[in-house]
């Protein structure tokens, strides 16, 4: 029996941001991806995530901020590193910053809200893959930088859950070895 949704889950593979190129998703495809990202468990309907889109010239503009932040936060990053930071978001036609935000609510622990943001990242990747695009969810140093936090305008209760790079795969990566279920699954016994 074939099931397209299960087939997608069993064959999904991240495509390195360095292996992505144009074209990126259309406006209608992007809307579908974002709508898919919001269809995740969200206990108490707190919407503990939001999305910042980097497309077109915004990618290069933010690259200048990344390079300046790297220069300010790291001791002697070097010209090569700074050049790479300027080009970081140019690796794909679309980069989506998924922002996790914790809303204080005794009925929904912080951890559940953070996991919900992670699920939003995964749904973005699944939707992109289902539409024929390559995608990669990564954080890298900029996901943890205070300077980048400020540049993104994050509130105290927010942090970067990840940057999701989306574009057309230059080539599909080979599958990688996955864990054997016998190594990671066991029945609970009292």
C-alpha angles and dihedrals in degrees: 000000000000122000117182094208093051091043089054092050093047095048104034112126130178115245113214113250087236089060096055126098142159140335103063125187122300119243090261092049091048090052090052091050092050093046088051090051090057093054094084131112107286110175111211091006092266096149092222095189142054135185134235116196124214112192136147115348093355088075093059093041091054089046089063089053091049092051092047091048092048090050090050097044103038130060110244101336092181132230095275092054093047091050089052091050090053089054098040097105092039090073091089134024091239132033119181119196107209108207119203114209124186116215113198107243125145090214094057115046119218091247092059090052093049090049089051090057089051089051089052089055091050093048090052090054093046093049092048091049092047089054091052100259130125118239141181130192112208139149106193120174093310091064089066102034119117091211091054089047089057093045090052090049094237119179121228091263093052136083138166111272089185149305112256112205114202131184145108113308113241085209134351114253120237116255116264130220113276127203118273110249089227088063096052107027126073134156115248114246127191 
